[in-house]
Amino acid sequence: MTRTTAPFKPLKKDEASIYLCGATVQAPPHIGHVRSGVNFDILRRWLTKSGYDVTFIRNVTDIDDKILHKAVHEKMPWWAVAMKYERAFADAYAALNVMPPTYEPRATGHVTQMIELMQKLIERGAAYAPGNGDVYLEVRKLTSYLTLSRQKLDDLQPAADADETYKKDPRDFALWKAAKPGDPSWPTPWGAGRPGWHLECSAMAHTYLGEAFDIHGGGLDLVFPHHENEIAQSEAAGYGFAQRWLHNAWVTQSGEKMSKSLGNTLQVHEILKSFRGIELRWYLGGAHYRSMLEYSPEALQEAATNFRRIENFLNRATAVLGAVPTAIVGDAFTVAMNDDLAVPAALATISENLRLGNQAITDNDNAAIARNAKEIRGALEILGCDPFDAAFASTGGSDLSAALDGTIKLALAERAAARERKDFAASDAIRDGLAALGITIEDTAQGPRWSIN
Ligand SMILES: [Zn+2]
């Protein structure tokens, strides 16, 4: 709202309440859809690590024009479409180690609360039901309308969400839309219909977080009209609503927001065929949340390669130290994260730990190996990319790497047996065969270890 950063002062001591606008479940998620989930998961992890008891709400918009159109197209009931894609999103979030929200309300489960909110708005003279089954919010009466997006009401185009005949002002927006024949609807005192998208979020935020809460998040494209209208509804009802706003930028292609047609090949489940969830998360979470992330296959590959270097160091450190390093959050990492989640600066601290850690391995300096490994693990935990996190053990990617690890160890055992019987031609053939697959074998005091180049 202020376009500046300021110290985080929660409404309730030691607590942080966050509302994030979730997906409209009408298609499988592409990487542009899940970036917001990753960015805000990092925020949540950092606040939790900083000692706050975090309540995190991310809703599901399970009724929408797009879902109804998809239902016609896929010859399925609308609720089946919504459930199918809600599950696709849940799978994608799980593969990316995005923690499940504290509560994940569906819009269709909160129609009662939406009706209560509309009743309140009508009583307060902020909204009106002109008799056609719609309910509108009267935007001219609101003094703070458009302060988030910094627009002038007189410059605004009419809200294209309903027949203008019944509106007092063409810029008034629909809280509720009268039922159309064949469409799903819910009964209200003003006639049967279905909720407008903006009303859903105001009602759900109020239900789970109360009249005022700490942080409202969402993608940059939601600033107007969605968030502006959420503010309008909640403030007109007399609620304090969000104390601060965080908006994540987009994943772009050629500088443009990733479109659905371009995004098809970049669906999360497609990318997970080539990359592990932990690698995709490392890529998506690596940019500052307010910076655009320009997608290219090369950039994703490079991020994955960089992550594997870090992972290799942690595996080597574990072998040398004889135990998985415990996670410790370093001072430089803390400074970076406290500055509006400056992830790129936080990543620079990991690179420095990696450089020092690898040097320590060369120098056989176990204390320095441990120190750097612990700080790297502490940082990766906050970024949701800790390779020792059990969450990654249950995803497809990790099953694959476990199988790969087993297969390579089998090959290494064959190689050891060949050496034992002095069949060096056979042992070299195994080593060369693995090398041809991009797998490097290094003989160490702890036995052979492998890495992928
Ligand atoms: Zn929303």
Residues whose N, C-alpha, C, O or C-beta is under 5 A from the ligand:
A	BS01	ZN	C21 C201
